[in-house]
Every structure is written in structure tokens, then in C-alpha cells.
Amino acid sequence: MSSPDRIGDVLACWAGKTPDATAVVCGRRRVDYHGLHCLVDEYAKALIATGIERGDRVAVLTTTRLEAFGIFYALCRLGAAWVGLNPRHRHEELAYVVEDSQPSVLLGMHGFEDRVYSSDLADLAARPWIREAVAMTGEIEGFATWAAFLARAEQVSDDVLADQQRAVDGEDAACVVYTSGSTGKPKGAMLPQRGLLAVQQAMTAWYPIEDFCAIVNFPMDHVGGLTDIALLSLVQGGTVVLMERHDTERSLELMEREGATFMFQTVGQCLDYVNSDGFGDRNLSSLQYILWGGEPIPAELVERWRSVTDNQAAGYGLTESCGAMTVTPPGTHPSAVAGLIGQPLPGVEVRLVDDRSQVVELGQTGEIVMRGPTTMLGYLNRPDASAEAIDAEGWLRTGDLAVEQPDGNLAFVGRRKEMFKTGGYSVCPREIETVLEDHPGVDLAAVVAAPHPRFGEAGCAFVSPTPDGVAEPGELEELCRVRLANYKVPKRFVIRSDLPKLSSGKVDKRQLAGEICNLFADPQELSP
């Protein structure tokens, strides 16, 4: 097929070309491409009747489920943007995203498993810019029910829907994804439809997969859950199997049952799989490729997965680059994959530069910068931050360091920023430090990261108490769990009367990081 730059056109193409092919599996529901196309059009009409226009934003608190993907594709067909709210986030974090993005409409679940969101959602919906609120599941006071929302589709004709779809452009933002930065407050990266598609079209050019099938068990406020796997499947006319949360045994069961041909999971998830009791009994021979990304890959983990397939690739990318920008080329031996992040995908330019933005010599460490159609549009409502991230020539600065090998592959060195990644998620230390310093017994907090065998990296919080204050590790951990998503909670808390300082008076985080470089080497730290 050609390379369209509107997500809705890709769905329409496969609905016409292979209408009976399975597009989505969600629990007991199996939806083919014709059915998905019809579902998306129904949702799009309901959104039009609710007042959604091109350029609007819609915030959605949801697990990874069929209705959620239907809404995302419907918004793409209308030129409106999805703003994902992570069900793992606490109220303070949810409120920040809603206040920063100012969506026109709010959709959300009544609850999931042991958490009820109705009070959180009711509070969020009270913002003056939210014109309508819809309960995707259950009933929430003041919210339209899901059935009532869908019934609105009858008010909109096919001609009205077609008129609005014709105005959509590949430059329209498909989503606003919040990613942590060095300032401590997440910024909303606006990702264009053409950029998201360009990544997956380039991936398909290098890694075409016969009978594409993969599970999606990432949250939908993250490019991993929203686009990385699902859009790759859509571009290849394949099947995605949706899971509302990651469950080791269930994930393996579904990969075997559905004949998964592609796997993209975090290092932590893949460790869970190989360490599970049932891993050796599962038939995963259908897997054609495993893609590693999001964090450094242990060589021993790559080796353990060779019992399934030698077709393993390592990739690297950012939210701001709409996903992967480099991937190891096909045919790379698995023994080399662990040390590499690959070469630029077709259509993407990548350079390594020094502090003056000059290209470094081969074999020298430099900051990764990229340019191409996959670059974000910018940060929502932050022109200064956007200009700082993307220069006048269109080069996106990543803050990450790499070295180019003689064969053209890049080897990841580290991150220039203090921000670190744990389990595939970006975490800003200052956000955690602010929470800790709100404790009345805490004078100063410093969070640094150390290599972790399961999560890639994990945070350690050093805390200096006030002169008369008392702060216990367990109490500080509980404070973080109340205020932050669980992946942001440090894995270790250290109380010290004083923290090392630089001549400037700032905490010497380099010294602290050196002290804990082997902190998580204990095998017991492998447990979640």
C-alpha cells in the first residue's frame, strides 16, 4: 500500500482491502477491519455531536481496551488530539495534565480492579473548559453514560462526517503525550499523525512481519501503548491483542494462543516471562521478531530469549521523536544487540554532536540529535521549551549520549539529563524530591538513579532531615506512594544528617550516584 500520512486513511484502506481480517482481540471480543472501521465512524459521529472539532483535545482515563482505541482512531479521523490519563497516576498528577492540556471533553472509567475513579473524575470535570464528561464504564454523577454518548451518533449524517474528515491533515496532532523533563513538571509533546505513521512505515520497511500479531499491555498515556505496537500493526494490516494490565502468565498464554509474531515489551516484563514457572512450557515459536527498547538490555536476557528466536533487534527513541528513531538493521547477530541502539530508520537523520552542536569524530561520545518527519510539533503551550528542544534547522536534542561504531551502529552511553528511565518510563528526580521535601521532617532530598537488573534503572532517595525533624524510610515511601505513580517511587530511601555539596551549594549528585552504582546488584532487588 502507499504511505498515507493520516491515520484514518490507513484504517480505511485495510477495511476495504481485508475487511474480514482480525484487527483487534480484546477479551472474548474479536473485531475485523470492517467492524473496526464502522465502530470508529460511530464514535467519530458521537464526538461530532458532542461538539468536537479539528484541533480540540479530549482527555481519556482508561485501561488498554477496545473502546479506548476506537476513540483514539475516531479523534484522528476528526483531526482532534487524544490526551491520555494514566490509571496508575494519583489525583495530583491527573489534575496537572488536565489543567495543562485544557481538554474540551473528558472521558473516563468508573473504576478498575480495586480503584474507583469517580470522585477523581468528578473533580477533574469541574474545570470550566470541559464542556462535556462521559463515563466509559459504569455511572458517574454528572457524566453522560456510554450508551447515551453513542446514541448521539444518530444525529450526525455520513456527509457531515465526511466533510469533517476531509479537512484533517497529517500535520494535525494525533495525541499529546506528557513526558518528564529536567524542570520536574511534565510537558505535553504534540505528536502529528504523519510523524507517528512515518515511524511505523519505516519500521515496516526494515521489519515486514508476515501475519503481524502482538499483544498490547502498556498504558495508553504512553507511546508504547497508544502507538508503538498498535500503529505498527495497523500499517501492516495485522492484529493487536489488548490487555488492560500486564500479567505475566496471561501475557504468555495470549502470545501462545493467538500465535504472536512480534513482541515489544520492557526489559522488566521479559525478565518476568523467562523467570516464570510456565515459560519453558509455552510454545512461542510463532514469534518472528523481538524488539528491545526503552532501556538498556542485559546481554544475558538476550541470550535467554534466543531459545525462542535469534531475530532480535534493539531500538532507541523518545516520545518527542514519535517513537523509534534508530533500530539495529535486520541480520544483526543477537550477541551484538545488547550493546547497541542501532542505525537511523529510513527517512530519519541522526547525528552525534558536542556542546557546540558540532558533529563529533567517529568513536567519540556525542549527544544524539535527530531530524525528520517523525519530530514532534512541539510542547503544548511551551514555545520556549519547544525552541530549546528543536533548533532553527529542525534538529531535536535528546540529552542522551552515544558512540558511533565502525559499522554505523550507535552504542548508548548514558543520559546528559538527570532524568532516568525505569521500566520504560521516564522519571524526573525533581518531581520526587518536591514530594519528599513537602514532608515536615525533611530539609533536603536528592534522588539519583543506579543500574537495576529488572527495571534498567531505579531511583534512590537521599534525605536530610530538618534539625528537629524525624523522617523514617517507610514513612517517606508511603508519602511517595500516595502522591506519585508507583514507578516513580524510589526503590531505596537513605537518611543522612547532611548531603554532600558542590562549591555552588548544590547537592553533589555525582558523588551520590557513585556511592550507589552497585546498590541494586543484589538478586533480591529483582522482585517488583
N, C-alpha and C positions, 0 to 999 in steps of 0.2 A: 504494500500500500504506500501512498505518498506520505509526506511528512507534514501533516497539518499542525497549526500552532494554536488551535482551540481544542480544549479537552472534549467538549461536547461533540465535535466533529468526529473524533476517534471512536467514541461510543456509537454514534450513528452509523459509522462505516461498518463496524462489526455486527451491529444489529441487522444491517442489510446483507452483509456477506455471509455470516454464520449465525443466523438467528436462533438456531436450536442448540448451539454450543453453550455449555455451562459457564456462566460469568462469575457467579458468587455462590458459595456454600456458607450458610450461617445456621448452625444447629441442624434442625431437620429440614430447613428450607433450602431448596436448590432453585436458583433463578437463572434462566438462559439470557442471552444477549437481547433478544426481542423483549422479554419480560422486564429486564433491567431498564431498557430504553423507555418502555411505557411507564414504568414506575417513576423514573426521573422526570419525564414530562408531566406526570400527575403532580409531583412535588413542586416542579417549577411553576405550574399554574397556581397552586396553592400559595406559593411565595409571592407571585404577582398580585393575587387577590389580597394578600396581607400588606401590600404596598412596597415590596422590594423592587428596587430599580438598579440599573447598572451603576456600579461604584459604591453601593451600600455595603455594609458589613453586618454579618449575622454571627452572634456568639452561640456556641453549642457545647453544652456539658453532656458528654456521652461516653459510653464504652464503645469498643470497636464492634459495630453491629450493622446490619443491612440498612436500616433506616438512616443511619448516620452517613453512610456512603451515598445513599440516594440523595440526601440533602446536599452533600458536597458537590456531586455532579450536577445537581439542579442549579446550584448557585453559579457554577462555572458556565452553564448554559445561559444564564442571565447576566453574566459579567459582574456579579457580586462576589464578595470575599468571605470565606469561612474564617472564623476566629475560634480556635479550639480551646476549651477549658478542660484541664486535666482533672479527672475524678479523684486523683490522689492528692491534689492540692488542698490546702486549708483555706478558710474563708478569706483571710487577709490576702492570699495570693490570687484567688479568684477575683476578688474585688479590684485588685490592682489592674488586672488585664481588662476587665470591663470598663473601668474608669479611663484607662489609657486609650482603648480602641473605640469607645463610644459606639457600640453596635446599635442598629435600628431595631433589631429583633433578637430576642433571647429564647433559645430552645434548651430544654434540659430534662434529665430523668428525675423521677420522684426519688429513686434510690437504687442502690446496687449492693447486693450482699448485705453486710452489716451496717452500711452507712446510708442515712437518709439525707437527701439534699434539699428537701422542700423549703426549709427555713432559710438556707443559704440563697437559694434561687429567688425566693420572695423578696429578700433584701436586695439582691442584685437588680431585680426587675423594677425597683422603686426609683432607679436613676431616671432623670427627666428625658433623656434622649432615647430611651427604649419605648417604642410605640406599641409593641405587642410582645406577649410572652406565651409560649406554647409548651405544654407538658408532653414530652415524647413518650413517657410511660407514667401510668398512674394518674392521680389527680393532685393538683397543686392549687391552692386558693388563689384566685385572681388570674390563673393561667387558662388559656383555651385548651381543651382536650385534644389529643392527637386526631381523633375521629372528626371533631369539629373543624380542625385545621385542614384535613384532607378534603372535607366536604366543600371547602371554598373553591377547589379546583373546577367545579362545575360552573363557576361564574365567569371563567376565562375561556375564550374560544381558541381554536388552533391557530387562527390568523393572528390574534393578539400575541400568542406565544411566539410564533414565527417572526413577527415584527421585532420583538424584543431581542430574540436570538440573533437576528441579522446585524444588530448594532454592536455585538460583542466582538472584541478584538483580542488577539493573542497577547497584547501588552496589558490587558486588564489583570489585576491581582486576583489570583485564584484563592489565596489564603494569606493570612497574617499570622506568622509563627513567632511566638515570643522566645527569645534566646538571651541567656545571661551575658552580660558584658562586664568590663572591668570596673564600672561605676557602681555595681551592686544592684541596679534596677534593670530588669529585663527590658529589651527593646523589641518592638514588633517588626520583624522583617517581612516586607511585602514581596511575595513571590509571584511572578507573572505566569500565566498559563503557558506561554511559549517556552519559558525557561524550564518549567517542570517537565514539559514534554521533551524538550531538547535533551535533557539528561538521559531520559529513558530511551529515546530514539538512538542516542549514541551508545548506550549500554547494549541495546538490541543489535546494533551494527557489529559490536565485538563479540557479544554472547547471545546469539539467537538460540532459543531453547525450544525444542520440539515439545508440543503439548504442555505448554507452561502451566504449572500449578504450584502454588506456595501458600503457606499459612501466614496470616497477618495477626500477630498478637501483641503489637505495640499500641500505646495510646494514640488517640487521634489529634492531639495538640502538637504532635511531633512529626517531622517529615518522614520518619521511619514508618509510622502507622498510616499516615494520610496519603503519602505519595510514593515512597521509595519502592515498595513492593507492589502496591495496587496499580500504580500507573504503568510500571513495567509490564504487569500482566495485561493491562488494557491495551498498551501499544502492541503487544504480541497476540492479542485475542485469546488470552488464557483464562485461568480460573484462580480466584483467591478464596481461601478458606478462612473465615473470620472467627476470631476467638475474643471474648470480652476481657479476658485476662490471660496472662501466661500461666500455664500449668504444665509442668514437665512431662508427666506421664500422658496427659491428654494431648499435648502437642505431638509427642512421638506417635501416639495412636492415630491421630489425624493424618500425619505425614505418611504413615504406612497405608492407612485405609484409602486415602484419596490419591495415592501414587504421586506424592510431591516430587517435582522435577527440579526445583530451585529452592535454596534455603539461604535466607539472610537473617541472622539472629545475632544478639550481642555475645561477647565472649562469656559473660556470666551464664547466659542461657545454655550455650553449648557445653559449658562445664557441667551444668545441671544434667544435661542429657547423657553425657558419657559416664557420669558418676551415678546415674540412676540404676536401680536393680534390673529394669527391663530393657536397657539399651541393647545389650547383646542379643536379645530375643527378637528385636524388631527388624523387619525386612525393609531397609531403606535403599534398596538397590535402584529404585526409580530415580534417585537424585542424580541430576546431570551436572549441577554446579553448586558449590558453596561459596558465597561471597562474605568475606570478613570485612568489617568496617566499624567505625565509631570509636575504636580504642586499640591500643597495641595488642597484637596477637601472640600468645605464648607459642613457641616452636613445638613444645610437647603436645599442645592441644591440636595443632595442625596435624601432627603425626598420628594422633589417636583417631582423627577423622579420616585418615587415609584408608582405614578399614571399610569405609563407605565409598569414598571416591577420591581419586587423585586430582580431579578437576576442581581446584580451589583457587580463588582469586582474592587479593587484598585491595581494598579501595580506600579513598580518603575524600572527604568533602565537608561542607558546612551547611547549616541552614541557609546562610546568605548566598551560597552558590547553588541553591535549589537541589542539593544532594551531592552525589559523587562528582568530583572533578578529575580524579585520577584513579586508574584501576590497572592492576598488573595485566599485561597482554595475555591472550589465550596461549596456552602451551608453556607458561611459566611453571617450572618444576615446584611441587609443593614444599620442598625443603627450603626454597628461597622466599616463599610467600611471607613467612613470619617477619622478616626484616624489611619488607618493602611496603610502599603505598602506591606503587605503580607509575604509569605514564599518563599524560593528559588524554582524556577522551576525545574522539573526533569532534572538531569544531571548538575546542576549548584551548586557550593559550595559558600556559603556566610558566612562571619564572621564579628563580630564587634570587633575592636581592639583599643588599646590605642596608645599613641605616640611612644611606643617601639615595636609596632606590636604584642603585646601580647593580647590574647583574653580576653575581659572583662567579669566580672561576670554577671549572669542573672540580668536584671533590671538596669544595669549600661549603661551609654551612651558610645558609641564607634563609630569609623569611619567604614563605610561599605566598605569591601573589597570582591572581588569575584574572582572565578577561574573556568574555564570550557571551553568547546568548543566554547562558544559564545564570547570569548575575542577577541578584535581587534588584528590585526597583528602588530600594532604599528603606530606611527605617521610618515607620509611621510617625508623623508629627515631629520628626527629629532631623531637620535639614543639616544641622552642624555635625551630628553623628554620622549622617549619611555621607557628607563630604569628607569626613575623616576616614571613613572606611573605603570609599571609592574615589580615586583621584580623577583629575580632569581628563585623563586618557582612558578612563574606564577600568583601571586595574583595581581589583578588590584585594585589600590587605587582610591576611588571615591571622597574623600574630603567631603563626606556627612555623617551626624551623625544620628544614630538611637538607639532605645532601644528595646531589645527583650522582648516580653510579655510572661507570663507563658504558653500560648497556642502555642508558636513558631512563632507567627506573629511579624513582626517588625513595630514599630511606628516611623515615620520620625520626627527628632528633628530639623535639620537645616543644613546649609552648612558651612563647615570649610573655604572654599574659599570665597573670596569677590564676586565671580561670582554669579549672581542670575538668576532666570528664570521668564520670563514674557510672559504669553500667550503660554507657552510651549517652548519658545525659550530661549537658554542660552545667557546671555549678560555679557560682561566683562566691569566693570566700567572704567578700564584704557583706553579702546578704546574710550569711550565717553569723558573722561577727556582730552585726547590728542587733540581731535577735538576742545573742548572748549578753551583749552589753546593756540590754534592757533589764536584765536581772539586777535587783538592788544590791546584791552582794558582789557584783562583777565590776572591776575597774576597767580592764582591758582584755580584749580577746584577739587572738590571731589564729587563723585557720590555714593550714598548709596541707598539701597532698603528698602521699607516698605511693609507690607501686603496690598494687594489690593483685593477688593471683586470680581472683574471681571477677572483680569489677574494673580491672585495668588500673584505676587509681582510686584512692579513698581518702577522705579528709580526717585530719587530726586537729582538734581544737586545743590550743594552749590558752589558759585563762589565768589572769592575775586578779585576785580578789581586792575589794576595797579595804582600806586599813582596818575597819571594824566589821567587814563582811565575811560571810561564810558561804561558800559555793561548793556543793558536792557534785561529782560527776553524774550520778544518777539523776539528780535534780535538773542539771543542765541538759541532759539528754531528753528528759521528759519535756522541758521547755521547748526544745527544738522540734520534738515530735508534734507538739500542739500547734506550733507556728509554721512549720515547714513540711514540704513533701518528704516522704521517708528517705528518698535517695539523696537528699541534701543533708541529712542528719550525719554528723561526723561519726566515724566508727570508733574513735577513741577520744577521751577528754583528759587533759593533763592540767592539774592545778599547780601554779608556781607563784611564789611571792613576788617575783619580778620577771619580766621578759627581756631578752637581750635587745639592745637598741643600737641603731646606727648613729653616726655623729649628728645626723639631722633630727634625731629624736624619734624617728620611726622604728617600729619593731623590725628587727633583723630576721626576716622570714627565711633568708637563705641559710642562716645558721640553724634555725629550727628544722628546716627541711633536711639538712644534713644529718641532724640528730635522729631523724625518724626514717631514714632511707630504707632501712630493713625492718621497719615496725611490723609490717603485715606478712612477713615471711613465714610466720608460724602457721602450719597447716590448719590449725583450729580457726583461723580467720577466714577460711573458705566458706564457712556457714553463713547464710544470709543474715 
